[in-house]
């Protein structure tokens, strides 16, 4: 099994998918919160994003971001955050689901 955070197919025919992530992110004022959320939502075909601006200072904003989807790709999400000038401070909550792979 590789170290990625999207769908993982295990040897016993189980698939483990990340369904929800709660992230603490520090970002510059631009892009604004709407553009930031839209960019994160565009990372996956069914991603739902709930973004809350928790704190604003002179040059940055602290965000609480909840992402939900069928199989979140953490590496792609983190790359999108980095590309927008953001910094992932912590992963505060994770929800994963294991299912029997019936495509065998």
Buried (B, 14 or more C-beta within 10 A) or exposed (E): EEEEBBBBEEEEEEBBBBBBBBBBBBBEEEBEBEEBBEBBBEBBEEBEBEBEEEEEEEEBBBBBBBBBBBBBBBEBBBEBBEEBBBEBEEEEEBEBEEEEEEEE
